[in-house]
Amino acid sequence: MIKAGLLLLLMFGLLAVSAYAQDPPGSSQDKKKVLWVEVKDFISSATSEDISSAISTASADKSFTAVILALDTPGGSLDATLEIIESLQRSEVPVIGYVYPQGKSAWSAGTMILVATGYAAMAPVTTIGSAQPVSGDQQPINDTKVINALVEKVVSLAEAHGRNETQAARFITHNDNLTPGRALERNVIEAIASSPSELLEKAHNATVVVTGEEERLDTSGAQIVTHQPSPRVLFVNFLANPLIFTTFLAIGFLALIYGLVSPGFGAEIAGAVLIILSLMGQGFDVNWGAFAMLAIGIGLLGYELYSPGFGAIGIGGIAVLAIGSILMITQPVEPLLVTEEHLGNLALLSVIIVAPFGALMGIITYKVWQAKNRQKIEFVLMDKEGVLLEPVSVDKTGFVLVGGEYWQARTTGASLSKGQKVRIVKKQDSFLIVEALSDSISQ
């Protein structure tokens, strides 16, 4: 039965991989496309990684003629913003910045990203500006060393794309805010577009700078393909929310202190995990954080195997391993010597092979839980009567023969002699409590 099940699982895996390989994503190369990338909420290291991944995808697939960054953000990490700008400057495919949808804004870091794109546009009733950096307690930074560096950065970006350098600087020095009409009038953006399709038509044939060279956009009638963030990006984006990482940090420290004061409940492990997640949300290197999570997960599983118990430690280890694995999943290093379709097939096959092992561990954990919660069977002797092999008393134990088995016994009443027949009253720990039968004969 087990062999048949494994054979069916293998056949299913081969069929799934075959179906995946017959129609791999991105196999249609003949239609003109643009890649749509959502840049929403707080800009973090996950945002930077996501944009870099999208640009790499569009650069590798020659059917993509541009990347559109749909900006809807209050700002975010300065380090992440500078990384995004570097990705835009290295991009081999034109990048269009678009403040969208209507009524939204691209403030602070979002404005700097918009200035760095090759073609900038805004939807009606949107806003850009307020790009002065702030400290962790939300106080504006007035240090001339920081301000001057950022001013020169945005001025150089505006100059590279033929935009208003003075206004670009004022976004940082004066916290100017502009509506689409004023931004177009002051040569900060190239177009106002109510919809993505209108944007593609207005951007068509526009001249943009790509890696230092002028290039014409070819976007008219292009198909818009939405970029899907990886699980790692989605999870780190969740952690980057200030409310989330602050809450995790507070709970983590409290749990760590409780675990150190009252060891044995696993609170210190949970606290350490929450603190690591909080640090990743604040910009700590995700790869090192994921490695720490994997190490903790493996340690918990090893402890569970060495000292088997209820299974909670093992379940916690599996959960920590799963989080660490998600955070370890990132884009492959380029250049690649194998096709992305082949990598996708390998990933699918890996999931098919690993999933049964995860299910098996879940079944084992469930069976252990059942065994530990099973109702205890009451102790029942084969016979209620026996013969003493040694004298017994309140203070002295001796062996009694009961139903062909030897047991240690003692009495709570008068002393009993060897060979006397006794009746079993009860079992107490590893002893039998006995009393004399009325018709017993002493030897």
LOSEBA-474729 format. One line per 10 residues: their letters; for each residue x, y, z of C-alpha. Coordinates in nm, 4 decimals. Each point is the difference from the previous one (the first is absolute). Layout:
BEGIN
a	X Y Z ~ ...;
//
This chain:
BEGIN
mikaglllll	0.0000 0.0000 0.0000 ~ 0.2825 0.2405 0.0910 ~ 0.1876 -0.0801 -0.3232 ~ -0.3147 0.0582 -0.2040 ~ -0.0571 0.3350 0.1711 ~ 0.3576 0.1136 -0.0666 ~ -0.0322 -0.1069 -0.3637 ~ -0.3235 0.1983 -0.0424 ~ 0.1628 0.3046 0.1656 ~ 0.2964 -0.0203 -0.2367;
mfgllavsay	-0.2293 -0.0313 -0.3034 ~ -0.2002 0.3019 0.1170 ~ 0.3172 0.2020 0.0399 ~ 0.1253 -0.0880 -0.3480 ~ -0.3373 0.0869 -0.1557 ~ -0.0106 0.3351 0.1838 ~ 0.3524 0.0898 -0.1098 ~ -0.0812 -0.1023 -0.3565 ~ -0.3125 0.2158 -0.0053 ~ 0.1941 0.2914 0.1468;
aqdppgssqd	0.2744 -0.0386 -0.2598 ~ -0.2409 -0.0134 -0.2957 ~ -0.1352 0.3483 0.0711 ~ 0.2605 0.1842 0.2081 ~ -0.0653 0.3582 0.1080 ~ 0.1347 0.2594 -0.2355 ~ 0.0012 -0.2409 -0.2977 ~ -0.1869 0.2492 -0.2143 ~ 0.2697 0.2284 -0.1364 ~ -0.1806 0.1522 -0.2965;
kkkvlwvevk	-0.2276 0.2522 0.1802 ~ 0.1232 0.3391 0.1156 ~ -0.0290 0.0323 0.3800 ~ 0.0700 0.2367 0.2881 ~ 0.0547 -0.1179 0.3565 ~ -0.2217 0.1625 0.2634 ~ 0.1587 0.0184 0.3483 ~ -0.1967 0.1163 0.3044 ~ 0.2046 0.2206 0.2358 ~ -0.2363 0.0427 0.2926;
dfissatsed	0.0151 0.0938 0.3661 ~ 0.3316 0.0199 0.1880 ~ 0.3117 -0.0266 -0.2177 ~ 0.2355 -0.2568 0.1511 ~ 0.2773 -0.2390 -0.0988 ~ -0.2745 -0.2325 -0.1263 ~ -0.1191 0.2737 -0.2382 ~ 0.3538 0.0419 -0.1290 ~ 0.0366 -0.3746 -0.0545 ~ -0.3376 -0.0189 -0.1747;
issaistasa	0.0798 0.2848 -0.2419 ~ 0.3445 -0.1459 -0.0743 ~ -0.1618 -0.3373 -0.0713 ~ -0.2602 0.1575 -0.2301 ~ 0.2660 0.1894 -0.1960 ~ 0.2057 -0.3203 -0.0369 ~ -0.3075 -0.1870 -0.1259 ~ -0.0818 0.2692 -0.2569 ~ 0.3620 0.0263 -0.1130 ~ 0.0254 -0.3767 -0.0561;
dksftavila	-0.3263 -0.0184 -0.1979 ~ 0.0420 0.2050 -0.3206 ~ -0.3776 0.0204 -0.0499 ~ -0.0153 0.2534 0.2861 ~ 0.0493 0.3523 -0.1327 ~ -0.0276 0.1804 0.3356 ~ -0.0573 -0.0321 0.3738 ~ -0.2657 0.2142 0.1688 ~ 0.0403 0.0803 0.3691 ~ -0.3487 0.0801 0.1340;
ldtpggslda	0.0837 0.2265 0.2960 ~ -0.2325 0.0288 0.2983 ~ 0.2177 0.0529 0.3063 ~ 0.0531 0.2334 0.2973 ~ 0.3759 -0.0633 -0.0204 ~ 0.2306 -0.2350 0.1836 ~ 0.3608 -0.1013 0.0567 ~ 0.2632 0.2274 -0.1525 ~ 0.2397 -0.2918 -0.0474 ~ -0.2672 -0.1982 -0.1867;
tleiieslqr	-0.0811 0.3090 -0.2120 ~ 0.3629 0.0429 -0.1044 ~ 0.0191 -0.3710 -0.0885 ~ -0.3104 0.0390 -0.2174 ~ 0.1516 0.3017 -0.1751 ~ 0.3157 -0.2025 -0.0724 ~ -0.2156 -0.2764 -0.1506 ~ -0.1741 0.2569 -0.2212 ~ 0.3318 0.1422 -0.1183 ~ 0.1305 -0.3487 -0.0853;
sevpvigyvy	-0.3204 -0.1097 -0.1710 ~ 0.0349 -0.1139 -0.3612 ~ -0.3722 0.0534 -0.0599 ~ -0.1761 0.3410 0.0198 ~ -0.1717 0.0666 0.3333 ~ -0.3142 0.2133 0.0221 ~ -0.1024 0.1580 0.3315 ~ -0.3759 0.0435 0.0407 ~ -0.1728 0.1429 0.3106 ~ -0.3203 -0.2043 -0.0056;
pqgksawsag	-0.2925 -0.0448 0.0679 ~ -0.1853 0.3288 0.0177 ~ -0.0076 0.1614 0.3419 ~ 0.3245 -0.1662 0.1133 ~ 0.3434 0.1467 0.0695 ~ 0.3690 -0.0758 -0.0420 ~ 0.1596 0.1985 0.2772 ~ 0.3574 0.0107 0.1250 ~ 0.1790 -0.3123 -0.1287 ~ -0.2730 -0.0445 -0.2623;
tmilvatgya	0.0814 0.3429 -0.1455 ~ 0.3712 -0.0813 -0.0212 ~ -0.0794 -0.3255 -0.1809 ~ -0.2284 0.1849 -0.2423 ~ 0.2789 0.2505 -0.0821 ~ 0.2374 -0.2931 -0.0646 ~ -0.2248 -0.1696 -0.2577 ~ 0.0506 0.0505 -0.3723 ~ -0.3586 0.1149 -0.0602 ~ -0.2101 0.1554 0.2815;
amapvttigs	-0.3788 0.0325 0.0070 ~ -0.2785 0.0640 0.2494 ~ -0.3672 -0.0863 0.0107 ~ -0.2461 0.2845 0.0688 ~ -0.0535 0.1046 0.3649 ~ 0.3336 -0.1425 0.1143 ~ 0.2858 0.1681 0.1884 ~ 0.3780 -0.0165 0.0217 ~ 0.2532 0.1762 0.2244 ~ 0.1047 0.0310 0.3676;
aqpvsgdqqp	0.3305 -0.1807 -0.0484 ~ 0.1987 0.1356 0.2957 ~ 0.1370 -0.2994 0.1942 ~ -0.1145 -0.0608 0.3569 ~ 0.1543 -0.1853 0.2940 ~ -0.1419 -0.3026 0.1796 ~ -0.2136 0.2215 0.2267 ~ -0.1463 0.1740 -0.3098 ~ 0.1984 0.3205 0.0551 ~ 0.1323 0.1709 -0.3175;
indtkvinal	0.3735 -0.0400 -0.0603 ~ 0.1731 0.3357 -0.0543 ~ 0.3572 -0.1239 -0.0058 ~ 0.1543 0.1747 -0.3023 ~ 0.2185 -0.3023 -0.0720 ~ -0.3069 -0.2192 -0.0565 ~ -0.2152 0.2676 -0.1657 ~ 0.2685 0.1141 -0.2454 ~ 0.0774 -0.3580 -0.1004 ~ -0.3657 -0.0741 -0.0755;
vekvvslaea	-0.0480 0.3299 -0.1824 ~ 0.2921 -0.0704 -0.2303 ~ -0.1330 -0.3508 -0.0560 ~ -0.3458 0.1093 -0.1168 ~ 0.1470 0.2908 -0.1991 ~ 0.2245 -0.2402 -0.1905 ~ -0.2986 -0.2280 -0.0643 ~ -0.2118 0.2896 -0.1267 ~ 0.2858 0.1179 -0.2204 ~ 0.0468 -0.3477 -0.1474;
hgrnetqaar	-0.3647 -0.0107 -0.1083 ~ -0.0312 0.3664 -0.1049 ~ -0.2242 0.1098 0.2851 ~ -0.0193 0.3088 0.2211 ~ 0.3065 -0.0220 0.2260 ~ -0.1030 0.2900 0.2238 ~ -0.3376 -0.1524 0.0765 ~ 0.1575 -0.3398 0.0623 ~ 0.2219 0.1590 0.2649 ~ -0.2930 0.1871 0.1591;
fithndnltp	-0.1787 -0.3302 0.0674 ~ 0.2701 -0.0601 0.2618 ~ 0.0967 0.3492 0.1152 ~ -0.3509 0.1543 0.0114 ~ -0.2285 -0.3077 0.0107 ~ -0.1899 0.1275 -0.3064 ~ -0.3115 -0.1934 -0.1008 ~ -0.1326 0.0016 -0.3555 ~ -0.3237 -0.1032 -0.1679 ~ 0.0160 -0.1583 -0.3485;
gralernvie	-0.0684 0.3335 -0.1743 ~ 0.2743 0.1844 0.1847 ~ 0.2423 -0.2891 -0.0362 ~ -0.0552 -0.0022 -0.3768 ~ 0.0263 0.3786 -0.0196 ~ 0.3312 -0.0001 0.1921 ~ 0.1473 -0.2784 -0.2131 ~ 0.0114 -0.2617 0.2798 ~ -0.2106 -0.2537 -0.1896 ~ -0.0626 -0.0695 -0.3684;
aiasspsell	-0.3727 -0.0829 0.0006 ~ -0.3300 -0.0136 0.1861 ~ -0.1866 -0.3254 -0.0676 ~ -0.3333 -0.1103 0.1446 ~ 0.0539 -0.3693 -0.0682 ~ 0.2821 -0.2441 -0.0807 ~ -0.1187 -0.0310 -0.3602 ~ 0.0107 0.3796 -0.0410 ~ 0.3486 -0.0007 0.1513 ~ 0.1209 -0.2539 -0.2583;
ekahnatvvv	-0.1327 0.2120 -0.2857 ~ 0.1527 0.3246 0.1324 ~ 0.3367 -0.1605 0.0746 ~ 0.0282 -0.1604 -0.3453 ~ 0.2940 0.1365 -0.2030 ~ 0.1228 0.2129 0.2921 ~ 0.3786 0.0242 0.0299 ~ 0.1433 -0.1396 0.3254 ~ 0.3502 -0.0623 0.1319 ~ 0.0892 -0.3664 0.0599;
tgeeerldts	0.3489 -0.0746 0.1407 ~ 0.1217 0.3340 -0.1306 ~ -0.1371 -0.0451 -0.3523 ~ -0.3115 0.1560 -0.1536 ~ -0.2757 -0.2407 -0.0983 ~ -0.3559 0.0330 -0.1280 ~ -0.2865 -0.1575 0.1929 ~ -0.2110 -0.2551 -0.1856 ~ -0.3115 -0.0361 0.2145 ~ -0.3014 0.0621 -0.2239;
gaqivthqps	-0.2402 -0.2945 0.0220 ~ 0.2328 -0.1963 0.2267 ~ -0.1417 -0.2654 0.2304 ~ 0.0301 0.0842 0.3693 ~ 0.1384 -0.2911 0.2033 ~ -0.0211 0.0305 0.3783 ~ 0.3151 -0.0918 0.1895 ~ -0.0580 -0.2470 0.2856 ~ 0.2236 0.0495 0.3071 ~ 0.1705 -0.3060 0.1455;
prvlfvnfla	-0.1156 -0.1454 0.3369 ~ 0.3155 0.1422 0.1569 ~ -0.0825 0.3522 -0.1227 ~ -0.3598 -0.0241 0.1222 ~ 0.1097 -0.1222 0.3433 ~ 0.2749 0.2616 0.0435 ~ -0.2434 0.2698 -0.1155 ~ -0.2338 -0.1137 0.2757 ~ 0.2833 0.0188 0.2539 ~ 0.1037 0.3457 -0.1270;
nplifttfla	-0.3256 0.1521 0.1200 ~ 0.1076 0.2213 0.2977 ~ -0.2967 -0.1185 0.2071 ~ 0.0913 -0.3652 -0.0603 ~ 0.3738 0.0155 0.0701 ~ -0.0525 0.2221 0.3072 ~ -0.2569 -0.2448 0.1391 ~ 0.2241 -0.2995 -0.0728 ~ 0.2943 0.1720 0.1699 ~ -0.1970 0.0810 0.3157;
igflaliygl	-0.1583 -0.3451 0.0297 ~ 0.3330 -0.1653 -0.0838 ~ 0.1878 0.1760 0.2819 ~ -0.2759 -0.0783 0.2507 ~ -0.0082 -0.3661 -0.1071 ~ 0.3799 -0.0227 0.0144 ~ 0.0094 0.1411 0.3537 ~ -0.2812 -0.2327 0.1125 ~ 0.1744 -0.2989 -0.1567 ~ 0.3286 0.0780 0.1745;
vspgfgaeia	-0.1741 0.0440 0.3373 ~ -0.2276 -0.3055 -0.0397 ~ 0.1774 -0.2436 -0.2346 ~ -0.1712 -0.3070 -0.1335 ~ -0.2956 0.1503 -0.1868 ~ 0.1843 0.1010 -0.3197 ~ -0.0781 0.3697 0.0472 ~ 0.3660 0.0920 -0.0449 ~ 0.0069 -0.1699 -0.3424 ~ -0.3205 0.1758 -0.1087;
gavliilslm	0.1412 0.3301 0.1238 ~ 0.3243 -0.0459 -0.1949 ~ -0.1944 -0.0812 -0.3180 ~ -0.2208 0.3088 0.0372 ~ 0.3029 0.2245 0.0593 ~ 0.1705 -0.1378 -0.3137 ~ -0.3155 0.0621 -0.2050 ~ -0.0241 0.3537 0.1402 ~ 0.3618 0.0744 -0.0935 ~ -0.0609 -0.1233 -0.3555;
gqgfdvnwga	-0.3008 0.2292 -0.0236 ~ 0.2233 0.2927 0.1010 ~ 0.2541 -0.0721 -0.2748 ~ 0.2234 -0.2689 0.1527 ~ 0.1499 -0.2274 -0.2670 ~ -0.2751 -0.2469 -0.0913 ~ 0.2405 -0.2779 -0.1000 ~ 0.1718 -0.0036 0.3400 ~ -0.3369 0.0141 0.1721 ~ -0.1246 -0.2940 -0.2068;
famlaigigl	0.3172 -0.1951 0.0830 ~ -0.0588 0.0629 0.3724 ~ -0.3599 -0.1211 -0.0347 ~ 0.1127 -0.3184 -0.1742 ~ 0.2592 -0.0652 0.2733 ~ -0.2624 0.0462 0.2750 ~ -0.2470 -0.2263 -0.1841 ~ 0.2562 -0.2780 -0.0453 ~ 0.0991 0.0307 0.3673 ~ -0.3624 -0.0340 0.1134;
lgyelyspgf	-0.0560 -0.3069 -0.2177 ~ 0.3220 -0.1566 0.1286 ~ -0.1083 0.0615 0.3603 ~ -0.3416 -0.1536 -0.0725 ~ 0.1621 -0.3133 -0.1426 ~ 0.2467 -0.0266 0.2891 ~ -0.2586 0.0655 0.2734 ~ -0.3384 -0.1004 -0.1457 ~ -0.2931 0.1606 0.1719 ~ -0.3385 0.1404 -0.0865;
gaigiggiav	0.1208 0.1189 -0.3421 ~ -0.0440 0.3736 0.0509 ~ 0.3749 0.0601 -0.0314 ~ 0.0075 -0.2000 -0.3241 ~ -0.2980 0.1893 -0.1404 ~ 0.1677 0.3276 0.0953 ~ 0.3188 -0.1163 -0.1729 ~ -0.1928 -0.0802 -0.3183 ~ -0.1685 0.3434 0.0092 ~ 0.3326 0.1811 0.0490;
laigsilmit	0.1587 -0.2068 -0.2784 ~ -0.2889 0.0895 -0.2319 ~ 0.0430 0.3735 0.0709 ~ 0.3766 -0.0244 -0.0507 ~ -0.0479 -0.1899 -0.3267 ~ -0.2411 0.2645 -0.1318 ~ 0.2491 0.2735 0.0854 ~ 0.2821 -0.1938 -0.1683 ~ -0.1909 -0.0244 -0.3291 ~ 0.1306 0.2786 -0.2209;
qpvepllvte	0.0782 0.0665 -0.3632 ~ 0.2735 -0.2176 -0.1551 ~ 0.3427 0.1513 -0.0559 ~ 0.0595 0.1111 -0.3560 ~ 0.1182 -0.0817 -0.2585 ~ -0.1643 -0.3422 -0.0135 ~ 0.1301 -0.3013 -0.1885 ~ -0.3463 -0.1644 0.0007 ~ -0.3343 0.1356 -0.1123 ~ -0.2486 0.1468 0.2468;
ehlgnlalls	-0.2531 -0.2604 -0.1204 ~ 0.2358 -0.2769 0.1108 ~ 0.0437 0.1662 0.3384 ~ -0.3783 0.0182 0.0319 ~ -0.0277 -0.3718 -0.0791 ~ 0.2595 -0.0814 0.2660 ~ -0.1810 0.2148 0.2568 ~ -0.3304 -0.1724 -0.0744 ~ 0.1584 -0.3439 0.0231 ~ 0.1631 0.0960 0.3316;
viivapfgal	-0.3384 0.0997 0.1425 ~ -0.1533 -0.3288 -0.1153 ~ 0.2776 -0.1997 0.1650 ~ 0.0191 0.2003 0.3242 ~ -0.3765 0.0344 0.0594 ~ -0.0545 -0.3705 0.0905 ~ 0.2772 0.0181 0.2602 ~ -0.1664 0.3015 0.1585 ~ -0.3320 -0.1852 0.0006 ~ 0.1671 -0.3073 0.1529;
mgiitykvwq	0.1495 0.2099 0.2809 ~ -0.3419 0.1502 0.0641 ~ -0.1562 -0.3486 0.0242 ~ 0.2735 -0.1171 0.2390 ~ -0.0514 0.3066 0.2196 ~ -0.3760 -0.0658 0.0043 ~ 0.0492 -0.3657 0.0954 ~ 0.2368 0.0989 0.2826 ~ -0.2579 0.2465 0.1252 ~ -0.2673 -0.2724 -0.0119;
aknrqkiefv	0.2201 -0.2424 0.1910 ~ 0.0737 0.2524 0.2728 ~ -0.3678 0.0848 0.0429 ~ -0.1244 -0.3588 -0.0093 ~ -0.1953 -0.1083 0.3078 ~ 0.2150 -0.1996 0.2402 ~ -0.0833 -0.3688 0.0425 ~ -0.0670 -0.1018 0.3576 ~ 0.2293 -0.2575 0.1565 ~ -0.1693 -0.3413 0.0296;
lmdkegvlle	0.1581 -0.3067 0.1583 ~ -0.0548 -0.3452 -0.1487 ~ -0.0948 -0.1267 0.3471 ~ -0.1197 0.1738 0.3175 ~ 0.1659 -0.2552 0.2282 ~ 0.3595 -0.1086 0.0554 ~ 0.2524 -0.1737 0.2241 ~ 0.2719 0.1795 0.1921 ~ 0.3539 -0.1139 -0.0784 ~ 0.1456 0.2126 0.2795;
pvsvdktgfv	-0.1312 0.1447 0.3243 ~ -0.1435 0.3520 -0.0343 ~ -0.1026 0.2724 0.2434 ~ -0.0714 0.3703 0.0042 ~ 0.3724 0.0791 -0.0129 ~ 0.1276 -0.3080 -0.1844 ~ -0.0723 -0.0904 -0.3614 ~ 0.0168 -0.3466 -0.1516 ~ -0.0901 -0.1851 -0.3164 ~ -0.3431 -0.1507 -0.0654;
lvggeywqar	-0.0984 -0.2410 -0.2783 ~ -0.3147 0.1216 -0.1779 ~ -0.1308 -0.1637 -0.3178 ~ 0.3420 -0.1406 -0.0818 ~ 0.1712 0.3405 0.0445 ~ 0.2371 0.1206 0.2733 ~ -0.0893 0.3293 0.1647 ~ 0.1390 0.1981 0.2892 ~ -0.2608 0.0307 0.2728 ~ -0.0610 0.1397 0.3428;
ttgaslskgq	-0.2874 0.0214 0.2410 ~ -0.1650 0.2847 0.1865 ~ -0.1157 -0.2218 0.2866 ~ 0.1464 -0.2901 0.1989 ~ 0.3191 -0.1691 -0.1163 ~ -0.0405 -0.2941 -0.2364 ~ 0.2237 -0.3042 -0.0213 ~ 0.1513 -0.1956 -0.2884 ~ -0.2409 -0.2351 -0.1785 ~ -0.3094 0.1796 0.1207;
kvrivkkqds	-0.2797 0.0506 -0.2495 ~ -0.0857 0.3639 -0.0499 ~ -0.2553 0.2141 -0.1763 ~ 0.1101 0.2934 -0.2185 ~ -0.1528 0.3214 0.1334 ~ 0.1478 0.2499 -0.2500 ~ 0.3120 0.1020 -0.1883 ~ 0.2022 0.2901 0.1415 ~ 0.2881 0.1241 -0.2168 ~ 0.1978 -0.3175 -0.0789;
flivealsds	-0.1258 -0.1930 0.3073 ~ -0.3073 -0.2121 0.0671 ~ -0.1847 0.0566 0.3259 ~ -0.1159 -0.3388 0.1351 ~ -0.1968 -0.1364 0.2944 ~ -0.0410 -0.3519 0.1348 ~ -0.2760 -0.2296 -0.1234 ~ -0.2179 -0.1345 0.2801 ~ 0.0644 -0.3646 -0.1041 ~ 0.3760 0.0409 -0.0634;
isq	0.2379 -0.2652 0.1362 ~ 0.3436 0.0983 0.1226 ~ 0.2994 -0.2094 -0.0822;
//
